[in-house]
Amino acid sequence: MHSVPPAGVQVREGVIRLKDGRRLAYVESGDLDGLPVFFIHGNPGSRYMRHPDDRLTYRLGVRLITPDRPGYGLSDYQSGRTLLDFPSDLEQLANALKVDRFSLFGVSAGGPYVAASAWHLGERILRASIVSGAAPLKRPGGMEGVNREYRNAYALAAWPEWLLHPLMAMHDRQVRAQPERALAALIHHASEDDRHVLSDPLIAAQVQGWRREATRRGVSGMRREAHILASPWDFPLEEIRGAVDLWYWEGDSIVPPQMGRYLASRIPGAVPHFLPGGGHFSIYSHWRDILAPLARRSP
């Protein structure tokens, strides 16, 4: 583990070609010679999503690798993709980067992809972490603790994609035209802890940056993601092997702790971290705590 980063921690961008010809874009940050940890962004999100202070990641000796999911940023759209398509993309990226075993974590809508990848890739995963990650929505109590705005959003996610697309496109145009107003609206609905986190101008700028990059080529990826979020998970959580850290905060009304408790009841190696206060953006204030277990060379 490093204590002092070099002047100007490096960031490296890249694009690979997948077996089906699609492009997959990614960013590497932190310690580029360190332990590989793949980060799975939320929705909307992009390869630029991470803590704005890369020194925190560097000091843990972590080589953070963040891919754009299909249809986001510079990654090509994948028609009809499902939750279980992503582990193959991740595996191909790891192979291209000559990474054998690695840890991974994801936030919010990225959480289901962590679970799917941990199940599919098995022994290649050193340790996994789901941070404020969505659980299957179609279950008893699936909406408990979710605020009204996001209850509506989750309900819309179940709409046919052809009907959902124009609504998402219109909203995206508004966000892109008035980013400061969109951020203000986000802060208005946030928890007290989230408002404090988002008051940091570096974090606010980072959130606006990855949000804008997410839909640089339209909302098709985000639209497909909504469909995936509303669909059943077609794999058994009970078959996930290895440790899976679950990070949730009581103040989060977008992905409330009941979703984490459901995952904890199903995943044999779950390591629960259910914390008071906080909110949906607590990943920023707990970045080092979340990454530290993933930075170990053995599970």
Residue pairs with C-beta under 8 A, 6 or more apart in sequence:
1 59
1 60
1 61
1 295
2 31
2 34
2 58
2 59
2 60
2 61
3 59
4 59
5 31
5 54
5 55
5 58
5 59
9 29
9 30
9 31
9 54
9 55
9 57
9 58
10 29
10 32
11 27
11 28
11 29
11 54
12 27
12 28
12 29
12 32
13 25
13 26
13 27
13 28
13 47
14 25
14 26
14 27
14 28
15 23
15 24
15 25
15 26
15 74
16 23
16 24
16 26
16 92
16 93
16 96
17 23
17 24
18 24
18 89
18 92
19 92
22 70
22 75
22 76
22 78
23 74
23 75
23 76
24 67
24 68
24 70
24 75
24 76
24 89
24 92
24 93
25 47
25 67
25 68
25 73
25 74
25 75
26 47
26 65
26 66
26 67
26 68
26 93
27 47
27 48
27 50
27 65
27 66
28 63
28 64
28 65
28 66
29 50
29 54
29 57
29 64
29 66
30 54
30 57
30 58
30 60
30 62
30 63
30 64
31 57
31 58
31 60
31 61
31 62
31 63
32 63
33 63
34 58
34 60
34 61
34 62
34 63
34 295
35 61
35 62
35 63
35 102
35 103
35 294
35 295
35 296
35 297
36 63
36 65
36 94
36 97
36 99
36 102
36 103
37 62
37 63
37 64
37 65
37 102
37 103
37 104
37 105
37 291
37 294
37 295
38 65
38 66
38 67
38 90
38 93
38 94
38 102
38 103
38 104
38 105
39 49
39 50
39 64
39 65
39 66
39 104
39 105
39 106
39 107
39 110
40 66
40 67
40 69
40 104
40 105
40 106
40 107
40 110
40 111
40 113
40 114
40 117
41 47
41 49
41 66
41 68
41 69
41 72
41 106
41 107
41 110
41 210
42 49
42 106
42 107
42 108
42 109
42 110
43 108
43 109
43 110
43 214
43 222
43 225
43 226
43 229
44 72
44 210
44 211
44 214
44 215
44 222
45 69
45 72
45 107
45 108
45 109
45 110
45 210
45 211
45 214
46 68
46 72
46 73
46 210
46 211
46 213
46 214
47 66
47 67
47 68
47 72
47 73
47 74
47 210
47 213
48 66
48 73
48 206
48 209
48 210
48 213
49 66
49 107
49 206
49 210
50 57
50 64
50 66
50 206
51 57
51 206
51 283
51 284
51 287
52 202
52 203
52 205
52 206
53 202
56 287
56 288
56 291
57 64
57 287
57 291
60 288
60 291
60 292
60 295
61 295
62 291
62 294
62 295
65 93
65 97
65 99
65 102
67 75
67 89
67 90
67 93
68 74
68 75
69 75
69 86
69 89
69 113
69 221
69 225
70 76
70 77
70 78
70 81
70 85
70 89
70 221
70 224
71 77
71 78
71 217
71 218
71 220
71 221
71 222
71 224
71 225
72 213
72 214
72 215
72 221
72 222
73 213
73 214
73 216
73 217
74 216
75 221
77 217
77 220
77 221
77 224
78 85
78 224
81 224
81 228
82 228
82 231
82 234
83 112
83 113
83 116
83 228
83 231
83 233
83 234
84 116
84 120
84 234
84 235
86 113
86 116
86 117
87 113
87 116
87 117
87 119
87 120
87 121
88 120
90 104
90 113
90 117
90 121
91 120
91 121
91 124
94 100
94 102
94 124
100 124
101 123
101 124
101 125
101 126
102 124
102 125
102 126
103 125
103 126
103 127
103 128
103 129
103 294
103 295
104 114
104 117
104 118
104 125
104 128
104 129
104 294
105 114
105 128
105 129
105 130
105 131
105 245
105 290
105 291
105 294
106 112
106 113
106 114
106 129
106 130
106 131
106 133
107 131
107 132
107 133
107 283
108 131
108 132
108 133
108 134
108 254
108 255
108 280
109 133
109 134
109 225
109 229
110 133
111 130
111 131
111 132
111 133
111 134
111 135
111 255
112 133
112 134
112 135
112 228
112 229
112 233
114 128
114 129
114 130
114 133
114 244
115 128
115 130
115 133
115 233
115 235
115 237
115 240
115 244
115 263
115 267
116 233
116 235
117 125
117 128
118 125
118 128
118 240
118 241
118 242
118 244
119 235
119 236
119 237
119 239
119 240
120 235
122 241
125 242
126 242
126 294
126 296
126 297
126 298
126 299
127 242
127 243
127 244
127 245
127 293
127 294
127 296
127 299
128 240
128 242
128 243
128 244
128 245
129 244
129 245
129 246
129 247
129 290
129 293
129 294
130 244
130 245
130 246
130 247
130 260
130 263
131 247
131 283
131 290
132 247
132 248
132 249
132 252
132 254
132 255
132 280
132 282
132 283
133 246
133 255
133 259
133 260
133 263
134 229
134 255
134 259
135 142
135 259
135 260
135 262
135 263
136 142
136 232
136 233
136 262
137 143
137 154
137 157
137 229
137 230
138 230
138 232
139 262
141 258
142 259
143 151
143 154
144 256
144 258
145 253
145 256
145 257
145 258
146 154
146 253
146 254
146 255
146 256
147 189
147 253
147 254
149 189
150 253
150 254
154 229
154 230
156 164
156 167
156 226
157 164
157 226
157 227
157 229
157 230
158 230
161 223
161 224
161 226
161 227
164 223
164 226
164 227
165 219
165 220
165 223
168 219
168 222
168 223
168 226
169 218
169 219
172 215
172 218
172 219
172 222
174 182
175 182
175 211
176 212
176 215
179 208
179 211
179 212
182 211
183 198
183 204
183 207
183 208
186 198
186 207
187 194
187 195
187 198
190 198
190 279
190 280
190 281
191 251
191 252
191 253
191 277
191 278
191 279
191 280
192 251
192 277
192 279
193 249
193 251
193 277
193 278
193 279
193 281
193 282
193 285
194 251
194 278
194 279
194 280
194 281
194 282
197 203
197 279
197 281
197 282
197 284
197 285
198 204
198 207
198 281
200 284
203 281
203 284
207 281
214 221
214 222
215 221
215 222
237 263
237 266
237 267
238 266
238 267
238 268
240 267
240 268
240 269
241 268
241 269
242 269
242 299
243 269
243 271
243 293
243 299
244 263
244 267
244 269
244 270
244 271
245 271
245 273
245 290
245 293
245 294
246 260
246 263
246 264
246 267
246 270
246 271
246 272
246 273
246 274
247 260
247 273
247 275
247 282
247 283
247 286
247 290
248 255
248 256
248 257
248 259
248 260
248 261
248 272
248 273
248 274
248 275
249 257
249 274
249 275
249 276
249 277
249 278
249 279
249 280
249 282
250 257
250 274
250 275
250 276
250 277
250 278
251 276
251 277
251 278
251 279
251 282
252 278
252 279
252 280
252 282
253 280
254 280
255 280
257 274
260 272
260 274
261 272
261 274
263 270
264 270
264 272
271 293
275 282
275 286
278 285
278 286
283 290
